[in-house]
Amino acid sequence: MSALLGLNYPQHSLGKVPLDFLSLHPSDKVEAKVANALQIYEQYRSFKKKRTDTFLPSILSSRQADPFSEMDELATVLAQIQTLKSRAKFDSALKVANDLFNISYKALFHYQRYHRIPLYIAASFTYLGFIIYIVLQIVQDYTSFVIKKKEEDGAKRNAYALATFGFCYSLLATLGQNVPWHFFFYYFCPFVVWTKVLNVVLSIQKAPTVSNNYGEIAKSLILYLINIECLVGSFFDRRCMSLAMAMILILHRTDDKKLMGFWSFFCIALSAFTFTPTVGKERMPYLVLVSSIVSGFLGTVIQPHKGTFVTYIQGLITVVSGICVVLANNTEGWASYARFISWMLMIVSVPLAFASPRKGLWARLISSNLALMTVYQLFSLTYESSFLLTLVSAMSLWLMIEHQKNFGYTNLKNIPVIRDPRQRNIVDNNDWKRALTFLTFAIASFFGTGNIASLNSFDPRSIQTLLTTFSPFLMGGLLLLKVVLPFLVVALFAYCVQYVTQMPRKALFLMVLVFSDIMGLHFFFLVTDQGSWLDIGTSLSHFIIVEGTVIFLQLMFISASFFIKFNNLEAIESNEEFVIKHKQ
């Protein structure tokens, strides 16, 4: 537009004049291109002056030399263009002008990202230091591998010396390189974090009576990293989640062949959903009905208190929810009645789970899942309800495997909900497996039906069973509820696993924090400022989502504890008495 109007180009524009779309004389095209190249060249000179006109040059700032140094002086290039133009060699002149533009653009790009490498290094060391610090805290507080020593003056001096050096270096680098003051924070953060790491390292020592199998630790570490890489890949391709589930299947094995067979089947079935089309492309209400019937039947059959009125009511409500989905999608005459009944079911289902007079953990778990599945089915279009049923089945088997490892049997029906469950003070490799499994199932709970960066999970058609009129706030709230429900189901089972294994809750989330930070470090390097706005926004959203995973899962965990412990009744004195009394 500026070229057509004969105006100066915007000062900070990085645009390239589209000569192919302009009907101009070749001489005018050359002039337009030269003006475009000079505008980029002036930006390059300004950035170069800011970056290099300092008394403390940055050693790590540039991976290559100034791209413009490969070209002759600007005056020589401009004289060459004018010479070619005067001889009517417009194509050659335009080629030289294009070369000037491309070289200037590369040089400008170089100096715009002049400090990217030291910032990457600072952020990476901050990440690594924080991860190591969390691991050391877990090792120090929840293992017998180390014992805490009395803090020595020498250790304090070393830590303070590192912090002082970091402060001086960060201040000098900020002032000497003429960069904004927030660079000081970036430069100083690694030293702060590694000072904390140094304090922990100098305050612990290996327990003399503990022997460790370092080969087993290395093997587990490799499996964990492979699993994490599969989780990272699932953000770009849902099918990578099948590899993550395969790793979970390898990590959790049992000698019970029957239990192992069911566990393998449902892990594979859960992986199969990642190869299906994302939700929203078609409707299959009768599949939702089948899932509701199976869910209601299984929820009624496996309840430890058969014949309870609430048990049959919850099973019936689950089936009716599937019927409402069919009527709301296929029958116009019954659609309004179906929506009214759907609202009633959604309002009643969760309080009904809270009101169930059951003391056992398994009963509370099944009752809570039936309530959540009823609500989720009202939001379903096609195979979502089947996916949630498969997810619940797989996590139920995971709970059985963990219970068998701890108590030697798989019967979960008689586990009571106690007011203050005892927690271990020691964690082991199995606890790291549980934390990684928790994170894997949490991510799988979303990628089973859609992509976290797409809008498929926010399809307004998902709430057609409940709402047909446009109401942005209500629609947004219902769609957000649909996204949250699978995470809450995962948190319910994770809470029960933590409850049964007596794993320290703080240690569980510290381990989840370690795994999510490793993923966050990966996504940090994948954040881009090039390409379309969709590419930029997607890379940024991946990083933010991973960083907020721990906080979100903690909120889900708290909600899950509210579901399970709503009827906090009798407490038992010890797990040993419980095992002797209820083992079958």
C-alpha positions as CSV (number, residue, x, y, z in Angstrom):
1,M,0.0,0.0,0.0
2,S,2.8,2.4,0.8
3,A,4.5,1.6,-2.5
4,L,1.2,2.3,-4.4
5,L,0.6,5.6,-2.6
6,G,4.2,6.7,-2.8
7,L,4.6,7.0,0.9
8,N,7.6,6.0,3.1
9,Y,7.5,2.5,4.4
10,P,6.7,2.0,8.1
11,Q,9.8,2.3,10.1
12,H,9.6,-1.1,11.9
13,S,7.9,-3.1,9.1
14,L,9.4,-6.4,8.2
15,G,7.2,-6.8,5.1
16,K,8.4,-7.5,1.6
17,V,6.8,-5.4,-1.2
18,P,4.8,-7.8,-3.4
19,L,6.1,-6.7,-6.8
20,D,4.3,-9.5,-8.6
21,F,0.9,-7.9,-7.7
22,L,1.9,-4.4,-8.7
23,S,1.4,-3.1,-12.3
24,L,4.4,-0.8,-12.4
25,H,7.1,0.2,-14.8
26,P,10.2,-2.0,-14.4
27,S,12.1,1.2,-13.3
28,D,9.5,1.9,-10.6
29,K,9.7,-1.7,-9.4
30,V,13.4,-1.4,-8.9
31,E,12.9,1.8,-7.0
32,A,10.2,0.3,-4.8
33,K,12.5,-2.7,-4.1
34,V,15.5,-0.5,-3.3
35,A,13.3,1.5,-0.9
36,N,12.1,-1.7,0.8
37,A,15.7,-2.9,1.1
38,L,16.9,0.4,2.6
39,Q,14.1,0.4,5.1
40,I,15.3,-3.1,6.3
41,Y,18.9,-2.0,6.1
42,E,18.3,1.0,8.4
43,Q,16.7,-1.3,11.0
44,Y,19.7,-3.6,10.7
45,R,22.1,-0.7,11.4
46,S,20.0,0.5,14.4
47,F,20.0,-3.0,16.0
48,K,23.6,-3.6,15.3
49,K,24.6,-0.3,17.0
50,K,22.5,-1.2,20.1
51,R,24.0,-4.7,20.3
52,T,27.7,-4.1,19.6
53,D,28.3,-0.5,20.8
54,T,28.9,-1.7,24.4
55,F,32.0,-1.9,26.5
56,L,31.3,-5.6,27.3
57,P,30.7,-7.6,24.1
58,S,28.8,-10.8,24.5
59,I,30.8,-13.9,23.7
60,L,27.9,-16.3,23.3
61,S,25.6,-14.0,21.4
62,S,26.3,-14.9,17.9
63,R,26.5,-18.3,16.2
64,Q,27.8,-16.7,13.0
65,A,29.3,-13.6,11.7
66,D,27.4,-10.6,10.5
67,P,25.6,-11.7,7.3
68,F,25.9,-8.2,5.8
69,S,29.7,-8.4,6.0
70,E,29.6,-10.8,3.1
71,M,28.3,-8.0,0.8
72,D,30.1,-5.0,-0.5
73,E,29.5,-1.5,1.0
74,L,26.0,-0.1,0.6
75,A,27.2,2.7,-1.5
76,T,28.8,0.3,-4.0
77,V,25.6,-1.8,-4.2
78,L,23.4,1.2,-4.8
79,A,25.8,2.6,-7.5
80,Q,25.7,-0.8,-9.1
81,I,21.8,-0.8,-9.1
82,Q,21.7,2.7,-10.6
83,T,24.2,1.7,-13.3
84,L,22.2,-1.3,-14.3
85,K,19.0,0.8,-14.3
86,S,20.6,3.5,-16.5
87,R,21.5,0.8,-19.0
88,A,17.8,-0.5,-18.9
89,K,18.9,-3.8,-17.4
90,F,16.0,-3.8,-15.0
91,D,15.9,-7.5,-14.4
92,S,19.6,-7.4,-13.3
93,A,19.0,-4.3,-11.2
94,L,16.0,-6.0,-9.5
95,K,18.1,-9.1,-8.8
96,V,20.7,-7.0,-7.0
97,A,18.0,-5.1,-5.1
98,N,16.5,-8.4,-4.0
99,D,19.9,-9.6,-2.9
100,L,20.3,-6.4,-0.9
101,F,16.9,-6.9,0.7
102,N,17.6,-10.6,1.6
103,I,21.1,-9.9,3.1
104,S,19.7,-6.9,5.1
105,Y,16.8,-9.1,6.4
106,K,19.2,-11.9,7.5
107,A,21.5,-9.3,9.2
108,L,18.5,-7.7,11.0
109,F,17.2,-11.2,12.0
110,H,20.7,-11.9,13.4
111,Y,20.9,-8.9,15.6
112,Q,17.2,-9.1,16.7
113,R,18.2,-12.5,18.2
114,Y,21.6,-11.4,19.3
115,H,21.1,-12.4,22.9
116,R,19.0,-15.5,22.4
117,I,21.8,-18.0,23.1
118,P,22.8,-16.6,26.5
119,L,19.1,-16.4,27.5
120,Y,18.6,-20.0,26.3
121,I,21.6,-21.1,28.4
122,A,20.4,-19.1,31.5
123,A,16.9,-20.5,31.2
124,S,18.1,-24.1,30.6
125,F,20.4,-24.0,33.6
126,T,17.6,-22.6,35.7
127,Y,15.3,-25.5,34.6
128,L,17.9,-28.1,35.2
129,G,18.9,-26.7,38.5
130,F,15.2,-26.6,39.7
131,I,14.7,-30.2,38.5
132,I,17.8,-31.4,40.3
133,Y,16.8,-29.5,43.4
134,I,13.4,-31.1,43.5
135,V,14.9,-34.6,43.0
136,L,17.4,-33.9,45.8
137,Q,14.6,-32.8,48.1
138,I,12.8,-36.1,47.4
139,V,16.0,-38.1,48.0
140,Q,16.7,-36.2,51.2
141,D,13.2,-36.2,52.7
142,Y,11.7,-39.5,51.5
143,T,14.6,-42.0,51.1
144,S,17.1,-43.8,53.2
145,F,19.8,-43.3,50.6
146,V,21.2,-40.2,52.4
147,I,21.3,-38.7,55.8
148,K,21.3,-35.1,56.6
149,K,24.4,-33.6,58.0
150,K,24.7,-30.6,60.2
151,E,25.2,-27.4,58.2
152,E,28.8,-26.4,58.2
153,D,30.2,-22.9,57.9
154,G,32.3,-23.9,54.9
155,A,29.2,-25.1,53.0
156,K,27.4,-21.8,53.7
157,R,30.5,-19.8,52.5
158,N,30.6,-21.8,49.2
159,A,26.9,-21.2,48.6
160,Y,27.2,-17.5,49.5
161,A,30.2,-17.2,47.3
162,L,28.4,-18.6,44.3
163,A,25.4,-16.3,44.9
164,T,27.7,-13.3,45.2
165,F,29.5,-14.2,42.0
166,G,26.2,-14.6,40.2
167,F,25.0,-11.3,41.3
168,C,28.1,-9.5,40.2
169,Y,28.2,-11.3,36.9
170,S,24.5,-10.6,36.2
171,L,24.9,-6.9,37.0
172,L,28.0,-6.5,34.9
173,A,26.4,-8.4,32.0
174,T,23.3,-6.3,32.1
175,L,25.1,-2.9,32.3
176,G,28.0,-3.9,30.1
177,Q,25.8,-5.1,27.2
178,N,23.2,-2.3,27.4
179,V,20.3,-4.7,27.7
180,P,17.0,-4.2,29.5
181,W,16.9,-4.6,33.2
182,H,14.8,-7.8,33.1
183,F,17.9,-9.5,31.6
184,F,19.4,-9.2,35.1
185,F,16.7,-11.5,36.4
186,Y,17.3,-14.0,33.6
187,Y,21.1,-14.0,34.2
188,F,20.8,-14.2,38.0
189,C,18.1,-17.0,38.3
190,P,20.5,-19.9,37.5
191,F,22.9,-18.8,40.3
192,V,20.0,-18.6,42.8
193,V,18.7,-22.0,41.9
194,W,22.1,-23.7,41.9
195,T,23.0,-22.0,45.2
196,K,20.0,-23.9,46.6
197,V,21.2,-27.1,44.9
198,L,24.7,-26.6,46.4
199,N,23.2,-26.1,49.9
200,V,21.4,-29.4,49.7
201,V,24.3,-31.3,48.2
202,L,26.7,-30.1,50.9
203,S,24.2,-30.9,53.7
204,I,23.6,-34.6,52.8
205,Q,25.8,-37.7,52.6
206,K,25.3,-41.3,51.7
207,A,23.9,-43.6,54.4
208,P,26.6,-46.2,55.1
209,T,24.2,-49.1,55.5
210,V,22.4,-48.6,52.2
211,S,23.3,-50.4,49.0
212,N,21.7,-49.4,45.8
213,N,21.3,-51.1,42.4
214,Y,22.5,-48.4,40.1
215,G,21.8,-50.6,37.0
216,E,18.1,-50.8,37.9
217,I,18.0,-47.0,38.5
218,A,19.6,-46.4,35.1
219,K,17.1,-48.8,33.4
220,S,14.2,-47.1,35.0
221,L,15.5,-43.6,34.1
222,I,15.8,-44.6,30.5
223,L,12.2,-45.9,30.5
224,Y,11.0,-42.7,32.2
225,L,12.7,-40.5,29.6
226,I,11.2,-42.6,26.7
227,N,7.8,-42.2,28.2
228,I,8.2,-38.5,28.6
229,E,9.3,-38.1,25.0
230,C,6.2,-40.0,23.9
231,L,4.1,-37.6,26.0
232,V,5.8,-34.7,24.3
233,G,5.2,-36.2,20.9
234,S,1.5,-36.7,21.7
235,F,1.0,-32.9,21.7
236,F,1.8,-33.0,18.0
237,D,0.5,-36.4,17.0
238,R,-2.1,-38.2,19.2
239,R,-0.9,-41.5,18.1
240,C,2.3,-41.1,20.1
241,M,0.1,-41.6,23.2
242,S,-0.1,-45.3,22.3
243,L,3.6,-45.6,22.8
244,A,3.3,-43.9,26.2
245,M,0.6,-46.4,27.2
246,A,2.9,-49.2,26.0
247,M,5.6,-47.9,28.3
248,I,3.1,-47.8,31.2
249,L,2.2,-51.4,30.4
250,I,5.8,-52.4,30.7
251,L,6.4,-50.4,33.9
252,H,3.4,-52.1,35.7
253,R,3.5,-55.9,35.6
254,T,2.1,-58.5,37.9
255,D,2.4,-62.3,38.3
256,D,-1.3,-62.7,38.2
257,K,-1.8,-63.8,34.5
258,K,-5.6,-63.1,34.5
259,L,-5.1,-59.6,35.9
260,M,-2.2,-59.0,33.6
261,G,-4.3,-60.0,30.6
262,F,-7.1,-57.6,31.4
263,W,-4.6,-54.9,32.2
264,S,-2.9,-55.4,28.8
265,F,-6.2,-55.5,26.9
266,F,-7.5,-52.2,28.3
267,C,-4.2,-50.4,27.9
268,I,-4.2,-51.5,24.2
269,A,-7.9,-50.5,23.9
270,L,-7.1,-47.1,25.4
271,S,-4.3,-46.6,22.9
272,A,-6.6,-47.5,20.0
273,F,-8.7,-44.4,20.6
274,T,-5.8,-42.2,19.6
275,F,-6.0,-43.6,16.1
276,T,-9.7,-42.6,15.7
277,P,-10.9,-39.3,14.2
278,T,-11.2,-36.4,16.6
279,V,-14.6,-35.8,18.1
280,G,-16.9,-33.5,16.2
281,K,-16.7,-34.9,12.7
282,E,-19.8,-37.2,13.1
283,R,-22.5,-38.2,15.5
284,M,-23.2,-41.7,16.8
285,P,-25.7,-41.3,19.6
286,Y,-26.5,-45.0,19.7
287,L,-22.9,-45.7,20.6
288,V,-23.4,-43.4,23.6
289,L,-26.5,-45.4,24.5
290,V,-24.5,-48.7,24.4
291,S,-21.8,-47.2,26.6
292,S,-24.3,-45.9,29.1
293,I,-26.0,-49.3,29.3
294,V,-22.6,-51.1,29.9
295,S,-21.5,-48.5,32.4
296,G,-24.8,-48.7,34.4
297,F,-24.7,-52.5,34.4
298,L,-21.1,-52.8,35.4
299,G,-21.5,-50.1,38.1
300,T,-24.4,-52.0,39.6
301,V,-22.8,-55.4,39.4
302,I,-19.4,-54.7,40.9
303,Q,-20.8,-52.7,43.8
304,P,-19.9,-54.4,47.1
305,H,-23.4,-53.6,48.5
306,K,-25.8,-55.2,46.1
307,G,-29.4,-54.5,46.5
308,T,-28.9,-51.0,47.9
309,F,-31.5,-48.5,46.6
310,V,-28.9,-45.9,45.6
311,T,-26.9,-48.5,43.6
312,Y,-29.9,-49.2,41.3
313,I,-30.8,-45.5,41.1
314,Q,-27.3,-44.6,39.9
315,G,-27.2,-47.4,37.4
316,L,-30.7,-46.4,36.1
317,I,-29.7,-42.7,35.8
318,T,-26.6,-43.7,33.8
319,V,-28.7,-45.6,31.3
320,V,-31.4,-42.9,31.1
321,S,-28.6,-40.4,30.2
322,G,-27.8,-42.4,27.1
323,I,-31.4,-42.5,26.1
324,C,-31.7,-38.7,26.5
325,V,-28.7,-38.3,24.1
326,V,-30.5,-40.4,21.5
327,L,-33.8,-38.6,21.8
328,A,-32.2,-35.2,21.8
329,N,-30.3,-35.9,18.5
330,N,-32.8,-38.0,16.6
331,T,-36.4,-37.3,17.7
332,E,-37.7,-33.8,17.3
333,G,-40.9,-34.5,19.2
334,W,-39.1,-35.8,22.3
335,A,-36.1,-33.5,22.1
336,S,-37.5,-30.8,24.5
337,Y,-38.5,-33.5,27.1
338,A,-35.1,-35.1,26.7
339,R,-33.3,-31.9,27.5
340,F,-35.4,-31.2,30.5
341,I,-34.6,-34.7,31.8
342,S,-30.9,-34.3,31.0
343,W,-30.7,-31.2,33.2
344,M,-32.4,-33.1,36.0
345,L,-30.0,-36.0,35.7
346,M,-27.0,-33.7,35.7
347,I,-28.2,-31.8,38.7
348,V,-29.1,-35.0,40.7
349,S,-26.3,-37.4,39.8
350,V,-23.4,-35.8,41.7
351,P,-25.3,-35.0,45.0
352,L,-26.6,-38.6,44.8
353,A,-23.1,-39.9,44.8
354,F,-22.3,-37.7,47.8
355,A,-25.4,-39.0,49.6
356,S,-24.6,-42.7,49.1
357,P,-24.3,-44.3,52.6
358,R,-21.2,-46.3,51.9
359,K,-18.0,-46.5,53.9
360,G,-15.7,-48.5,51.6
361,L,-13.2,-47.0,49.3
362,W,-14.2,-49.1,46.3
363,A,-17.9,-48.3,46.8
364,R,-17.1,-44.6,47.0
365,L,-15.0,-44.8,43.9
366,I,-17.6,-46.6,41.8
367,S,-20.4,-44.3,43.0
368,S,-18.4,-41.2,42.1
369,N,-17.4,-42.5,38.7
370,L,-21.0,-43.4,37.9
371,A,-22.0,-39.8,38.7
372,L,-19.2,-38.3,36.6
373,M,-19.9,-40.7,33.7
374,T,-23.6,-39.8,33.7
375,V,-22.7,-36.1,33.3
376,Y,-20.0,-36.8,30.7
377,Q,-22.4,-38.9,28.6
378,L,-24.8,-36.0,28.3
379,F,-21.9,-34.1,26.6
380,S,-21.0,-37.0,24.2
381,L,-21.4,-37.0,20.5
382,T,-19.8,-40.3,19.5
383,Y,-17.2,-42.5,21.2
384,E,-16.3,-40.2,24.1
385,S,-18.4,-42.2,26.6
386,S,-16.8,-45.4,25.4
387,F,-13.4,-43.8,25.8
388,L,-14.2,-42.8,29.4
389,L,-15.5,-46.3,30.2
390,T,-12.3,-47.8,28.8
391,L,-10.2,-45.2,30.8
392,V,-12.1,-46.1,34.0
393,S,-11.6,-49.8,33.4
394,A,-7.8,-49.4,32.8
395,M,-7.4,-47.3,35.9
396,S,-9.4,-49.8,38.0
397,L,-7.0,-52.5,36.9
398,W,-4.1,-50.2,37.8
399,L,-5.5,-49.8,41.3
400,M,-5.9,-53.6,41.6
401,I,-2.3,-54.1,40.6
402,E,-1.1,-51.6,43.1
403,H,-3.3,-53.2,45.8
404,Q,-2.0,-56.6,45.0
405,K,1.6,-55.4,45.2
406,N,1.0,-54.0,48.7
407,F,-1.4,-56.5,50.2
408,G,-1.0,-59.6,48.1
409,Y,-4.6,-59.8,46.9
410,T,-6.8,-57.8,44.5
411,N,-10.1,-57.6,46.4
412,L,-10.9,-53.9,46.8
413,K,-14.4,-54.1,48.2
414,N,-13.6,-54.0,51.9
415,I,-11.1,-51.1,52.0
416,P,-12.5,-48.5,54.4
417,V,-12.3,-44.7,54.0
418,I,-10.4,-43.6,57.1
419,R,-10.2,-40.1,58.4
420,D,-6.4,-39.8,58.7
421,P,-4.7,-42.4,56.5
422,R,-1.2,-43.2,57.4
423,Q,1.5,-42.3,54.9
424,R,5.0,-43.8,54.5
425,N,8.1,-41.7,55.1
426,I,10.1,-43.6,52.5
427,V,9.5,-43.7,48.7
428,D,11.1,-46.0,46.2
429,N,11.2,-46.6,42.4
430,N,7.6,-47.9,42.4
431,D,6.4,-44.5,43.6
432,W,8.2,-42.8,40.6
433,K,6.3,-45.2,38.4
434,R,3.0,-44.2,40.0
435,A,3.7,-40.5,39.5
436,L,4.6,-41.0,35.9
437,T,1.5,-43.2,35.4
438,F,-0.7,-40.5,37.0
439,L,0.7,-37.9,34.6
440,T,0.4,-40.2,31.6
441,F,-3.3,-41.1,32.3
442,A,-4.0,-37.4,32.8
443,I,-2.7,-36.4,29.4
444,A,-4.3,-39.5,27.8
445,S,-7.6,-38.4,29.3
446,F,-7.6,-35.6,26.8
447,F,-5.8,-36.9,23.8
448,G,-8.1,-39.9,23.6
449,T,-10.8,-37.8,22.0
450,G,-9.1,-34.7,20.6
451,N,-6.1,-32.5,20.4
452,I,-5.3,-30.1,23.2
453,A,-4.4,-27.3,20.7
454,S,-7.6,-27.7,18.6
455,L,-11.2,-26.6,19.1
456,N,-12.7,-30.1,18.6
457,S,-13.2,-30.6,22.3
458,F,-15.1,-27.3,22.4
459,D,-17.6,-28.2,19.7
460,P,-20.9,-26.5,20.6
461,R,-22.7,-29.6,19.3
462,S,-21.5,-31.5,22.4
463,I,-24.0,-29.7,24.5
464,Q,-27.0,-30.1,22.2
465,T,-28.5,-32.6,24.6
466,L,-28.7,-29.8,27.2
467,L,-28.8,-26.5,25.3
468,T,-29.9,-25.3,21.9
469,T,-30.1,-21.5,22.4
470,F,-27.0,-19.4,22.1
471,S,-25.7,-18.5,25.5
472,P,-21.9,-17.9,25.4
473,F,-21.2,-18.0,29.2
474,L,-23.3,-21.1,29.8
475,M,-22.1,-22.9,26.7
476,G,-18.5,-22.1,27.6
477,G,-19.0,-23.4,31.2
478,L,-20.5,-26.6,30.0
479,L,-17.8,-27.2,27.4
480,L,-15.1,-26.5,30.0
481,L,-16.8,-29.0,32.3
482,K,-16.7,-31.6,29.6
483,V,-12.9,-31.1,29.3
484,V,-12.4,-31.3,33.1
485,L,-14.4,-34.4,33.8
486,P,-11.9,-37.0,32.4
487,F,-9.1,-35.3,34.4
488,L,-11.3,-35.6,37.6
489,V,-11.8,-39.3,36.9
490,V,-8.1,-39.8,36.6
491,A,-7.6,-37.9,39.9
492,L,-10.1,-40.1,41.6
493,F,-8.1,-43.2,40.8
494,A,-4.8,-41.6,41.5
495,Y,-6.1,-40.5,44.9
496,C,-7.1,-44.1,45.6
497,V,-3.7,-45.4,44.5
498,Q,-2.0,-42.9,46.8
499,Y,-4.4,-43.9,49.6
500,V,-3.8,-47.7,49.2
501,T,-0.1,-47.5,48.8
502,Q,0.3,-44.9,51.6
503,M,2.5,-42.9,49.3
504,P,3.3,-39.4,50.7
505,R,1.1,-36.9,48.8
506,K,3.7,-34.3,48.7
507,A,6.2,-36.7,47.3
508,L,3.7,-37.7,44.6
509,F,3.3,-34.1,43.3
510,L,7.0,-33.4,43.6
511,M,7.6,-36.3,41.3
512,V,4.9,-35.1,38.9
513,L,6.5,-31.7,39.0
514,V,9.9,-33.2,38.0
515,F,8.3,-35.0,35.0
516,S,6.3,-32.0,33.9
517,D,9.3,-29.7,34.2
518,I,11.3,-32.1,31.9
519,M,8.5,-31.8,29.4
520,G,8.4,-28.0,30.0
521,L,12.2,-27.8,29.2
522,H,11.5,-29.6,26.0
523,F,8.6,-27.3,25.0
524,F,10.7,-24.3,25.9
525,F,13.0,-24.9,23.0
526,L,10.0,-25.6,20.7
527,V,8.5,-22.1,21.3
528,T,8.7,-20.2,18.1
529,D,8.2,-16.6,16.9
530,Q,8.1,-17.5,13.2
531,G,5.4,-18.8,11.0
532,S,1.6,-18.2,11.2
533,W,-0.1,-17.0,14.3
534,L,-1.5,-20.5,14.8
535,D,2.0,-22.0,14.9
536,I,3.2,-19.3,17.3
537,G,0.1,-19.7,19.5
538,T,0.2,-23.5,19.5
539,S,3.9,-23.6,20.6
540,L,3.2,-21.1,23.3
541,S,0.1,-22.9,24.5
542,H,1.9,-26.3,24.7
543,F,4.5,-24.7,27.0
544,I,1.9,-23.0,29.2
545,I,-0.2,-26.1,29.5
546,V,2.7,-28.3,30.6
547,E,3.8,-25.7,33.1
548,G,0.4,-25.5,34.6
549,T,-0.2,-29.2,34.7
550,V,0.9,-29.7,38.3
551,I,-1.3,-27.0,39.7
552,F,-4.3,-28.2,37.7
553,L,-3.8,-31.8,38.8
554,Q,-3.5,-30.7,42.5
555,L,-6.9,-29.0,42.2
556,M,-8.3,-32.2,40.6
557,F,-6.8,-34.2,43.4
558,I,-8.4,-32.1,46.1
559,S,-11.7,-32.4,44.3
560,A,-11.2,-36.2,44.2
561,S,-10.5,-36.4,47.9
562,F,-13.8,-34.5,48.5
563,F,-15.6,-37.2,46.5
564,I,-14.0,-40.1,48.2
565,K,-14.0,-38.8,51.8
566,F,-17.3,-37.1,51.9
567,N,-18.7,-39.7,54.2
568,N,-15.7,-40.0,56.5
569,L,-16.7,-42.6,58.9
570,E,-14.9,-45.2,61.0
571,A,-11.2,-45.2,61.4
572,I,-9.1,-48.3,61.8
573,E,-6.1,-48.5,64.0
574,S,-3.6,-50.0,61.6
575,N,-3.3,-51.4,58.2
576,E,-2.0,-54.7,59.7
577,E,-5.3,-55.2,61.5
578,F,-7.2,-54.4,58.3
579,V,-5.2,-56.9,56.2
580,I,-5.8,-59.7,58.8
581,K,-9.5,-58.9,59.0
582,H,-10.4,-58.5,55.4
583,K,-7.9,-60.6,53.4
584,Q,-9.7,-63.2,51.3
